[in-house]
């Protein structure tokens, strides 16, 4: 039963991500908007990896066996997960990073004591597209392993790095075109586009860059649109030296309740904090920008 629930949850997540991806490629490029990527098809490079043990800790062993590209589920890494401990465990991700971009992970594996499981860690196709990643050269994984019964953490792994056959030609050029909204203390945030047809309502796409020596979290506070206060959905974690593409989601119901048909004048503040200790790093002044 647990397995069926897990598959259903993953399927729902992928469906949502796919719908959001369709929204982000809208051809409606009104004045002041920047559209990320294009619709041109390019022949993708065949990516492979070496069969390798990437985790062996506390009786939990994970082997990366193959790089796959499924016509339905997208790109991913086929894993063999072995549980040689005396506990039933769940193996998931604390963070997944592709070509130096934080990427949403769609992976969780439940493995009973003494058993094995064939799994695939899929890389969110919409997240790859938003970051402009056409060919995966490097995947960095921070595994989170916990007791399936008590949910107590067994261990969090150090960074596990998988280099693909495309590593030497990996493009790490920042996709940072847009309007700079914040740049201080090694944290840079750029507004890239406004998508008025996203999955939940509307969204403001942001490029986030962290050149500090800390893992940071970024949230949004005191946000208003066209003079009306909003309750947006945005929380992005960016590890040290990494980048992320995230979106500030504005719910359709909030826009409708305030009679807003088009996002124009936006005001907000960024709250930046240490993602490990949760201590505040900075709170920005009010950031104002026009979406049209």
C-alpha positions in Angstrom: 0.0 0.0 0.0 2.8 2.4 0.9 4.4 1.7 -2.5 1.2 2.5 -4.3 0.7 5.8 -2.4 4.3 6.8 -3.2 3.9 6.1 -6.9 0.6 8.1 -6.9 2.2 11.1 -5.1 5.2 11.1 -7.6 2.8 10.9 -10.5 0.8 13.9 -9.2 4.0 15.9 -8.6 5.2 15.2 -12.1 1.8 16.1 -13.5 1.9 19.4 -11.7 5.4 20.2 -12.8 4.5 19.3 -16.4 1.5 21.7 -16.4 3.7 24.5 -14.9 6.3 23.8 -17.6 3.6 24.3 -20.3 2.7 27.6 -18.7 6.3 28.8 -18.7 6.6 28.4 -22.4 3.7 30.6 -23.3 4.2 32.6 -26.4 2.4 35.7 -25.0 5.4 38.0 -24.6 3.8 41.2 -23.6 6.0 44.3 -23.2 8.3 44.1 -20.2 8.3 40.3 -20.1 11.2 38.0 -20.9 10.5 34.5 -22.1 12.9 31.8 -20.9 14.1 29.4 -23.5 12.5 28.7 -26.9 10.4 26.1 -28.5 13.0 25.0 -31.1 13.9 21.3 -31.0 17.6 20.4 -30.8 19.1 16.9 -31.0 20.1 15.9 -27.5 23.4 14.3 -26.6 23.3 10.7 -25.4 24.3 10.8 -21.8 25.7 7.8 -19.9 27.3 7.2 -16.5 29.6 4.5 -15.1 28.1 1.9 -12.8 29.3 3.1 -9.3 28.6 2.8 -5.6 27.6 6.3 -4.5 26.6 5.6 -0.9 27.6 3.0 1.7 26.8 4.0 5.2 25.2 2.3 8.3 24.2 -0.7 6.2 22.6 1.3 3.4 24.2 0.9 0.0 23.2 2.8 -3.1 24.6 1.9 -6.6 24.1 4.2 -9.6 23.6 1.8 -12.4 22.5 3.7 -15.5 21.4 7.1 -16.8 17.9 6.8 -18.3 15.7 9.0 -20.5 12.1 7.8 -20.3 9.6 9.1 -22.8 7.0 9.7 -20.0 9.0 10.2 -16.8 12.0 12.1 -18.3 15.6 11.9 -17.4 16.9 10.1 -14.4 19.4 7.8 -12.7 18.6 4.2 -12.1 19.6 3.2 -8.6 19.9 -0.1 -6.7 19.1 0.5 -3.0 20.2 -2.1 -0.5 19.2 -2.2 3.1 21.6 -4.4 5.2 20.6 -2.8 8.5 18.2 -4.1 11.1 15.6 -1.4 10.4 13.1 -0.6 7.7 14.4 2.6 6.1 13.3 5.4 3.8 15.9 6.9 1.5 15.2 10.4 0.1 17.0 13.5 -0.9 17.9 16.5 1.2 19.1 18.3 -1.9 19.6 17.6 -5.6 21.9 19.7 -7.8 22.3 19.4 -11.5 25.0 21.4 -13.4 25.2 23.7 -10.3 21.5 24.4 -10.2 19.2 23.4 -7.4 16.6 21.0 -8.8 13.4 19.6 -7.4 13.8 16.0 -6.4 11.2 13.4 -7.1 12.7 10.5 -5.3 11.8 8.4 -2.2 12.6 4.7 -1.6 11.1 2.5 1.1 13.3 -0.5 1.7 12.6 -3.1 4.4 15.4 -4.6 6.5 17.5 -7.1 4.6 15.9 -6.2 1.2 16.8 -4.4 -2.0 14.9 -2.1 -4.3 15.4 -1.0 -7.9 14.5 2.7 -8.1 14.9 5.7 -10.4 15.8 9.2 -9.3 14.0 11.3 -11.9 15.2 14.9 -12.6 12.3 17.3 -12.9 12.0 18.1 -16.6 10.4 21.5 -15.9 13.1 22.4 -13.5 15.8 21.5 -16.0 14.1 23.5 -18.7 13.7 26.6 -16.4 17.4 26.5 -15.6 18.2 26.2 -19.3 19.9 22.7 -18.9 19.7 20.8 -22.1 22.4 18.2 -21.3 23.1 16.9 -17.8 26.9 16.9 -17.0 26.9 16.5 -13.2 24.5 15.5 -10.6 25.1 16.2 -6.9 23.0 14.4 -4.3 22.6 14.9 -0.5 20.8 11.7 0.7 18.5 11.8 3.7 18.0 8.4 5.3 15.5 7.8 8.1 13.7 5.1 10.1 10.4 4.3 8.2 8.5 3.6 11.4 9.7 6.4 13.7 10.8 8.9 11.1 14.0 9.5 13.1 17.0 10.5 11.0 19.6 7.7 10.6 22.0 9.9 8.7 22.3 12.7 6.2 25.1 12.0 3.7 27.8 14.3 2.5 27.6 15.4 -1.1 27.6 12.5 -3.6 28.8 13.5 -7.1 28.0 11.7 -10.3 29.8 12.9 -13.5 28.1 11.9 -16.7 29.7 11.4 -20.1 28.8 15.0 -20.9 30.7 16.5 -17.9 33.7 17.9 -19.9 31.3 19.9 -22.1 28.9 20.9 -19.3 27.5 24.4 -19.8 27.6 26.3 -16.4 26.8 29.8 -17.8 24.3 31.5 -15.4 20.9 32.0 -16.9 20.7 35.4 -15.2 19.1 37.6 -17.8 16.4 39.8 -16.4 15.9 42.7 -13.9 18.2 42.6 -10.9 16.1 42.9 -7.7 18.7 42.2 -5.0 22.5 42.0 -4.9 24.3 42.1 -1.5 26.5 39.9 0.6 27.0 37.3 -2.0 23.3 36.8 -2.7 21.9 37.9 -6.1 18.3 37.7 -7.2 17.1 38.5 -10.7 13.4 38.8 -11.8 13.2 36.9 -15.1 9.5 36.7 -16.3 5.9 36.9 -15.2 3.8 33.9 -16.1 0.1 34.7 -15.8 -0.9 31.1 -16.7 1.0 29.0 -14.2 -0.5 26.0 -12.5 -1.9 27.7 -9.3 -2.5 31.2 -10.8 0.3 33.4 -11.7 4.1 33.3 -11.0 7.1 35.6 -11.0 10.2 33.6 -12.1 13.4 34.4 -10.2 17.1 33.5 -10.7 18.9 33.1 -7.4 22.7 32.9 -7.0 24.7 32.2 -3.8 28.4 32.9 -3.8 28.7 32.8 0.0 30.2 30.0 2.0 26.8 29.2 3.6 23.7 27.3 2.4 20.9 29.9 2.4 17.2 30.0 2.3 15.2 32.8 0.6 11.6 33.7 1.3 9.3 36.7 0.4 7.5 39.0 2.8 5.2 42.0 2.7 4.3 41.4 -0.9 1.8 43.6 -2.7 0.5 43.6 -6.3 -1.1 46.7 -7.8 -1.3 48.1 -4.3 -3.1 45.0 -2.8 -1.4 42.8 -0.2 -0.8 39.2 -1.3 0.1 35.9 0.4 2.6 34.4 -2.1 4.1 31.0 -2.0 7.9 31.1 -2.3 10.7 29.4 -0.5 14.0 28.6 -2.1 17.1 26.9 -0.7 20.4 27.7 -2.5 23.5 25.8 -1.4 26.9 27.5 -1.3 28.3 28.3 -4.7 25.1 27.2 -6.4 22.2 28.7 -8.4 18.4 28.2 -8.5 15.4 29.1 -10.6 12.3 29.4 -8.5 8.9 31.1 -8.9 6.9 33.3 -6.6 3.4 31.8 -6.9 0.5 34.1 -6.5 -2.8 32.3 -6.1 -5.6 33.0 -8.6 -8.1 33.4 -5.8 -6.0 36.3 -4.3 -5.9 38.0 -7.6 -9.7 37.5 -8.2 -10.6 38.7 -4.7 -8.8 42.0 -5.4 -10.0 42.4 -8.9 -6.5 42.1 -10.4 -6.5 40.9 -14.0 -2.9 41.8 -14.9 0.1 41.9 -12.6 1.7 45.4 -12.9 3.3 47.1 -9.9 5.0 44.7 -7.5 6.5 45.4 -4.1 8.1 42.9 -1.7 10.9 42.2 0.7 13.3 39.3 0.7 14.2 37.4 3.9 17.5 35.6 3.6 18.6 33.2 6.3 21.2 30.4 7.0 19.5 27.2 5.8 21.3 25.1 8.4 20.9 27.3 11.6 17.9 29.3 10.4 19.5 32.5 11.7 18.8 35.6 9.7 21.4 36.8 7.2 19.6 39.8 5.8 16.2 41.4 5.3 16.0 43.5 2.2 14.5 47.0 1.9 11.3 47.1 -0.1 11.9 46.1 -3.7 9.7 47.7 -6.3 9.4 46.7 -9.9 7.0 46.8 -12.8 6.0 43.6 -14.5 4.6 45.2 -17.7 
